[in-house]
Amino acid sequence: MAKFNGTFDAPMDFIPPPLPDSSWFWPEHGMLENDTLKLFMSEFITNNGPPGWNFEFHNTYLVYMSYPELELLFMEVLPYHDLNGVMYGNQLLADGGYTYIYGRRDGPNNVANAHLARVASGNLSAPWEFYNGSGWSTDATTSAWITFQQVSQQYAAFKHQGKYVMLTQQIWLGTKIYTLTADAPEGPWENFTEIYSTPLPFPDMFTYNAWAHPQFNEQDELLVSYNSNGDFWQIFNNVELYRPTFIRVPFEMIDSSFILNSISQQNPGKKEEVVLHQNIPNPVLNKTTVALSLLKEQFVSLELYNPQGIRITSFFNRELNPGTHKVTIDLDAFPAGMYFFRVDNHVKKLIKL
C-alpha cells in the first residue's frame, strides 16, 4: 500500500518542512542502518528570482524513519554546510568499512564541484571525515573538490568491477551525459567520456538530473535515467514533455576494461568472441553509436538488415585491433522503422524514428 499523509482531498507533507509556507524538501540519497531508514533532504526556500527559478538552497537535513513502517522518527540539520558550503547527499557509497557521502559545492554562476566525506559504516550520525585534497581530516573547513570536472546539481557515484564510476550531466541543462572513473572513492578521476546525448524532440525542451541505477544492471549495461521538462504551459498539453526517460549504456563505453573483464568471466574458453552491445541512442533520429569489443585482432563486418532478414548495407568491413571500438553510423537517409544490425552471429534491434 502506498505511504502518504492526510487524505486524497487534503494531502499532507510526507516529511513536513521546517517552514511549511516557504520551504520544501528535495530528496537526495539515503540508506538503511539498523532498521532505520536515513534520508538526506535538501531544504529549499523561495526567493525573488524569476518564475520557475525563484528558490535557493537553505539546509541539508538527515531524516530518520522507521523501517519498514516508514514512520517519521525525527530529523536533524547537518552542521557541515555552514562550515564548508557543501550540500551533502548526492550519493552514499558503502565500501571498505566506510560510508562515503558525496556532495557538491556551488561556485561562480551556480556551477558545482564534487566534494566527499566519510564515516565508519553503520552510523551516519557519528562525526565525519572530509577529503582535503591529499587525505582525510576531521576539520570540515578543509574539504576540497575531488575532480577538476565540474558536476551537475545531481550526480551519481558507484563501484563496478573494482573501479569507481561518476556520472554527471552537461552544465547547465545540457544534453550530454558524461562519466569518469577512478581507482579510489576520492579519485583521482580520469577517463572523462561522453556516453550519451539526450534527444530534444520538442521546442523549448531541456533535460537534467541524469542518474545511474547500478542495482538494475543487465547484460553488462548500466541503467541510466534523466528527466525532461520545457515550457510550463505545454506540459499540460504534451505528456511526453515532462517525464523521466530510462536508457541502458554498455559498460565498455564507460571504461574498456569493463567489457574485457566481462568477456573473460563469461567466456573463459572463447577469448576470440566479439561482444556487440546495443546502439546509443536507441531509438535514433539520425546518428547513433555502436560499440563492440574483442580480445584479439580479427576481421569485423557491421551490417544492417530489415525485419525480413534482407541485408540493406554494410557500414564497414575491416580488421580491428583488440579492445573496444565505437562506430558512429548515420541513418538519416533511411526511413523510419525497425532494423537489425549484425556482427558475425551477434544481432541487436534498432529503431529509427
C-alpha positions as CSV (number, residue, x, y, z in Angstrom):
1,M,0.0,0.0,0.0
2,A,1.3,3.5,-0.9
3,K,2.5,5.6,2.0
4,F,1.1,9.1,2.4
5,N,-0.2,11.6,5.0
6,G,-3.5,13.3,5.1
7,T,-6.3,12.4,2.6
8,F,-6.6,12.4,-1.1
9,D,-8.6,15.6,-1.0
10,A,-6.4,17.2,1.7
11,P,-2.9,15.7,1.4
12,M,-0.1,16.5,3.9
13,D,3.6,16.5,3.5
14,F,5.2,13.1,3.9
15,I,8.1,14.8,5.6
16,P,7.0,18.2,6.9
17,P,9.5,21.0,6.1
18,P,10.6,23.4,8.8
19,L,8.9,26.4,7.1
20,P,5.7,25.0,5.7
21,D,4.7,28.2,3.9
22,S,8.0,29.0,2.2
23,S,10.2,25.9,2.2
24,W,10.2,22.3,0.9
25,F,12.4,19.3,0.8
26,W,14.2,17.9,-2.3
27,P,15.1,14.2,-1.6
28,E,18.7,13.2,-2.1
29,H,20.1,9.7,-1.4
30,G,19.7,7.5,1.7
31,M,20.4,4.1,3.2
32,L,19.2,1.6,5.8
33,E,21.1,1.4,9.1
34,N,20.0,-0.8,12.0
35,D,16.3,-0.9,10.9
36,T,16.2,2.9,10.4
37,L,16.0,4.5,7.0
38,K,18.2,7.6,6.9
39,L,17.5,10.0,4.1
40,F,19.3,13.2,3.1
41,M,16.9,16.0,2.4
42,S,17.9,19.3,0.9
43,E,15.7,22.2,2.2
44,F,14.9,24.9,-0.4
45,I,13.2,28.3,0.3
46,T,11.6,30.7,-2.1
47,N,13.3,33.9,-3.2
48,N,12.8,36.8,-5.6
49,G,14.2,35.0,-8.7
50,P,12.3,34.7,-12.0
51,P,9.2,32.4,-12.0
52,G,10.1,28.8,-12.1
53,W,13.6,29.5,-10.7
54,N,12.7,31.5,-7.6
55,F,14.2,29.2,-5.0
56,E,17.6,28.7,-3.3
57,F,19.2,26.1,-1.1
58,H,18.9,26.6,2.7
59,N,20.0,23.5,4.7
60,T,20.5,19.8,4.5
61,Y,18.6,17.6,6.9
62,L,19.2,14.0,7.9
63,V,15.8,12.4,8.3
64,Y,15.2,9.2,10.3
65,M,12.3,6.9,9.5
66,S,11.3,3.5,10.9
67,Y,11.6,0.6,8.5
68,P,9.5,-1.0,7.1
69,E,6.7,1.2,8.6
70,L,8.2,4.4,7.2
71,E,7.1,6.5,10.1
72,L,9.0,9.7,10.7
73,L,11.1,9.4,13.9
74,F,13.0,12.7,13.9
75,M,15.2,14.9,11.7
76,E,18.3,17.0,12.3
77,V,20.2,19.7,10.4
78,L,23.6,18.6,9.2
79,P,26.1,21.1,10.7
80,Y,28.7,20.9,7.9
81,H,27.2,23.3,5.2
82,D,27.7,26.3,7.5
83,L,31.4,25.3,7.8
84,N,32.3,24.5,4.2
85,G,29.3,25.3,1.9
86,V,28.9,21.7,0.7
87,M,25.4,20.3,0.0
88,Y,25.8,16.6,1.0
89,G,23.7,13.6,0.0
90,N,24.2,13.3,-3.8
91,Q,25.2,9.7,-3.3
92,L,26.0,7.3,-0.5
93,L,28.5,4.5,-1.1
94,A,29.3,1.7,1.4
95,D,32.8,0.4,0.8
96,G,35.7,-0.9,2.8
97,G,34.3,-0.3,6.2
98,Y,33.2,3.3,5.4
99,T,30.1,5.0,4.1
100,Y,31.2,7.7,1.6
101,I,28.9,10.7,1.3
102,Y,29.3,12.6,-2.0
103,G,28.2,16.3,-2.1
104,R,28.6,19.4,-4.2
105,R,29.6,23.0,-3.6
106,D,28.4,25.8,-5.8
107,G,30.9,28.2,-7.3
108,P,30.5,31.1,-9.7
109,N,27.3,31.0,-11.8
110,N,26.0,28.2,-9.7
111,V,28.4,25.7,-11.2
112,A,29.3,22.9,-8.7
113,N,32.3,20.9,-7.8
114,A,32.2,17.4,-6.2
115,H,33.2,17.0,-2.6
116,L,33.5,13.9,-0.4
117,A,33.1,13.0,3.3
118,R,33.2,9.6,5.0
119,V,32.1,8.0,8.3
120,A,32.6,4.5,9.7
121,S,30.0,2.1,8.4
122,G,26.8,1.8,10.5
123,N,26.4,5.3,11.9
124,L,25.9,8.3,9.7
125,S,25.3,10.4,12.8
126,A,28.9,9.9,14.0
127,P,31.5,12.7,13.3
128,W,32.6,12.7,9.7
129,E,36.0,12.9,8.0
130,F,36.5,15.1,4.9
131,Y,38.7,14.7,1.9
132,N,41.1,17.7,1.9
133,G,42.9,17.1,-1.4
134,S,45.6,14.8,0.0
135,G,44.0,12.8,2.8
136,W,41.2,12.8,5.4
137,S,40.6,15.3,8.1
138,T,38.0,15.8,10.8
139,D,38.0,19.6,10.0
140,A,35.1,20.2,7.7
141,T,36.5,23.6,6.6
142,T,39.4,21.8,4.8
143,S,37.1,20.0,2.4
144,A,38.4,20.2,-1.2
145,W,36.9,19.2,-4.5
146,I,37.8,15.7,-5.8
147,T,37.8,16.3,-9.5
148,F,38.7,19.2,-11.9
149,Q,35.5,18.3,-13.9
150,Q,32.6,20.3,-12.5
151,V,29.4,18.4,-11.9
152,S,25.7,18.9,-12.3
153,Q,23.4,19.5,-9.3
154,Q,22.6,15.8,-9.3
155,Y,25.4,13.3,-10.0
156,A,25.9,9.7,-9.2
157,A,28.9,7.6,-8.0
158,F,29.1,3.9,-7.6
159,K,31.6,0.9,-7.7
160,H,31.8,-1.6,-10.6
161,Q,34.3,-4.4,-11.1
162,G,36.8,-2.8,-8.7
163,K,36.6,0.7,-10.2
164,Y,34.6,3.8,-9.1
165,V,32.4,5.5,-11.6
166,M,31.0,9.0,-11.5
167,L,28.1,10.0,-13.8
168,T,27.2,13.7,-14.4
169,Q,25.4,15.8,-16.9
170,Q,26.5,18.8,-19.0
171,I,26.1,22.2,-17.2
172,W,23.7,23.9,-17.3
173,L,20.8,21.8,-18.6
174,G,22.9,20.5,-21.4
175,T,22.1,17.3,-23.4
176,K,25.4,15.4,-22.8
177,I,25.8,12.8,-20.1
178,Y,29.4,12.0,-19.0
179,T,31.3,9.5,-16.9
180,L,34.6,9.5,-15.1
181,T,36.4,6.6,-13.5
182,A,38.8,6.2,-10.6
183,D,40.6,3.6,-8.5
184,A,39.5,5.1,-5.2
185,P,36.3,6.7,-3.9
186,E,38.1,10.1,-3.8
187,G,39.9,9.8,-7.1
188,P,41.9,10.9,-9.0
189,W,39.1,10.9,-11.5
190,E,40.1,10.3,-15.1
191,N,38.7,8.9,-18.4
192,F,36.2,11.8,-18.9
193,T,33.8,10.2,-21.5
194,E,30.6,11.3,-23.2
195,I,28.3,8.3,-23.1
196,Y,25.0,9.8,-24.3
197,S,23.4,12.9,-25.7
198,T,19.7,13.3,-24.9
199,P,17.4,14.0,-27.8
200,L,15.2,17.1,-27.7
201,P,12.2,16.3,-29.9
202,F,10.1,19.3,-28.7
203,P,10.6,23.1,-28.8
204,D,11.9,24.7,-25.6
205,M,12.6,21.2,-24.1
206,F,15.6,20.6,-21.8
207,T,16.9,17.6,-19.9
208,Y,18.5,17.4,-16.4
209,N,19.2,15.1,-13.4
210,A,21.0,12.2,-15.1
211,W,21.4,9.4,-12.6
212,A,22.8,5.9,-12.5
213,H,21.0,2.9,-11.2
214,P,23.7,0.2,-10.9
215,Q,21.4,-2.1,-8.8
216,F,19.5,-2.8,-12.0
217,N,22.4,-3.7,-14.3
218,E,21.7,-6.2,-17.0
219,Q,24.0,-7.9,-19.5
220,D,26.9,-5.6,-18.8
221,E,24.7,-2.5,-19.3
222,L,24.1,0.3,-16.8
223,L,20.6,1.7,-16.3
224,V,20.6,5.5,-16.5
225,S,17.7,7.8,-16.1
226,Y,17.3,11.5,-16.9
227,N,14.4,14.0,-16.7
228,S,12.9,16.2,-19.3
229,N,11.0,19.4,-19.0
230,G,10.1,22.5,-21.0
231,D,7.6,25.3,-21.4
232,F,5.4,25.3,-18.4
233,W,2.1,25.7,-20.2
234,Q,2.9,23.0,-22.8
235,I,3.3,20.4,-20.0
236,F,-0.5,20.3,-19.8
237,N,-0.8,19.6,-23.5
238,N,2.0,17.1,-24.0
239,V,2.5,14.2,-21.7
240,E,5.8,13.4,-23.4
241,L,7.4,16.7,-22.4
242,Y,7.7,16.4,-18.6
243,R,8.8,12.9,-17.7
244,P,11.7,10.6,-16.8
245,T,13.4,8.6,-19.5
246,F,15.5,5.4,-19.0
247,I,18.3,4.1,-21.2
248,R,20.9,1.3,-20.9
249,V,24.5,2.1,-21.6
250,P,27.1,-0.6,-22.3
251,F,29.8,-0.6,-19.6
252,E,32.5,-0.7,-22.2
253,M,31.5,2.8,-23.3
254,I,32.5,3.9,-19.8
255,D,35.7,2.0,-19.5
256,S,37.2,-0.5,-21.9
257,S,38.4,-2.7,-19.0
258,F,34.8,-3.5,-18.0
259,I,34.0,-5.3,-21.2
260,L,37.3,-7.2,-21.3
261,N,36.7,-8.4,-17.8
262,S,33.2,-9.5,-18.7
263,I,34.4,-11.4,-21.7
264,S,37.0,-13.2,-19.6
265,Q,34.4,-14.0,-16.9
266,Q,31.6,-15.1,-19.2
267,N,33.5,-16.9,-21.9
268,P,36.8,-18.3,-20.5
269,G,37.1,-20.7,-23.4
270,K,36.2,-18.2,-26.1
271,K,38.8,-15.5,-25.9
272,E,38.2,-14.6,-29.6
273,E,34.5,-13.8,-29.2
274,V,33.3,-10.4,-30.4
275,V,30.9,-8.7,-28.0
276,L,28.3,-6.4,-29.6
277,H,26.2,-4.0,-27.5
278,Q,23.1,-2.0,-28.1
279,N,23.5,1.2,-30.1
280,I,23.2,4.5,-28.2
281,P,20.8,6.3,-28.6
282,N,18.1,3.9,-29.5
283,P,15.5,4.9,-30.8
284,V,17.5,7.1,-33.0
285,L,16.7,10.2,-35.1
286,N,19.8,10.2,-37.4
287,K,23.2,9.3,-35.9
288,T,23.9,6.6,-33.4
289,T,26.9,4.9,-31.9
290,V,27.6,1.1,-32.0
291,A,30.1,-0.3,-29.5
292,L,31.9,-3.7,-29.9
293,S,34.9,-5.3,-28.2
294,L,37.2,-8.1,-29.0
295,L,40.2,-9.7,-27.3
296,K,42.4,-10.3,-30.4
297,E,42.8,-8.8,-33.9
298,Q,40.3,-10.1,-36.4
299,F,38.1,-9.1,-39.4
300,V,34.8,-7.5,-38.5
301,S,31.8,-6.6,-40.7
302,L,29.0,-4.4,-39.4
303,E,25.8,-4.9,-41.4
304,L,22.2,-3.5,-41.4
305,Y,19.2,-5.7,-42.1
306,N,15.4,-5.1,-42.4
307,P,12.8,-7.1,-40.5
308,Q,12.6,-9.6,-43.4
309,G,16.2,-10.5,-42.9
310,I,17.4,-8.8,-46.1
311,R,20.8,-7.1,-45.8
312,I,20.5,-3.4,-46.6
313,T,24.0,-2.1,-46.3
314,S,27.4,-2.7,-44.7
315,F,28.8,0.1,-42.6
316,F,32.4,-1.1,-42.6
317,N,34.5,-4.2,-43.3
318,R,37.9,-4.1,-41.8
319,E,40.5,-5.6,-39.4
320,L,40.1,-4.4,-35.8
321,N,42.7,-4.5,-33.1
322,P,41.9,-5.9,-29.6
323,G,39.9,-3.6,-27.4
324,T,36.8,-1.6,-27.5
325,H,35.7,0.2,-30.7
326,K,32.9,2.8,-31.1
327,V,31.4,3.3,-34.6
328,T,29.1,6.2,-35.4
329,I,26.6,5.4,-38.1
330,D,24.4,7.8,-40.0
331,L,20.8,6.6,-40.6
332,D,19.4,10.0,-41.8
333,A,18.7,8.6,-45.3
334,F,16.8,5.6,-44.0
335,P,13.0,5.6,-43.5
336,A,11.6,5.3,-40.0
337,G,11.0,1.7,-38.8
338,M,12.7,-1.3,-37.2
339,Y,16.1,-2.6,-38.3
340,F,18.7,-5.1,-37.1
341,F,22.5,-4.6,-37.1
342,R,24.8,-7.6,-37.0
343,V,28.4,-8.5,-36.4
344,D,29.1,-12.2,-37.0
345,N,26.3,-14.1,-35.2
346,H,25.5,-11.2,-32.8
347,V,22.3,-9.2,-33.6
348,K,20.7,-6.1,-32.0
349,K,17.5,-4.4,-32.8
350,L,17.5,-0.7,-33.8
351,I,14.5,1.7,-34.0
352,K,14.7,4.6,-36.5
353,L,12.3,7.5,-35.6
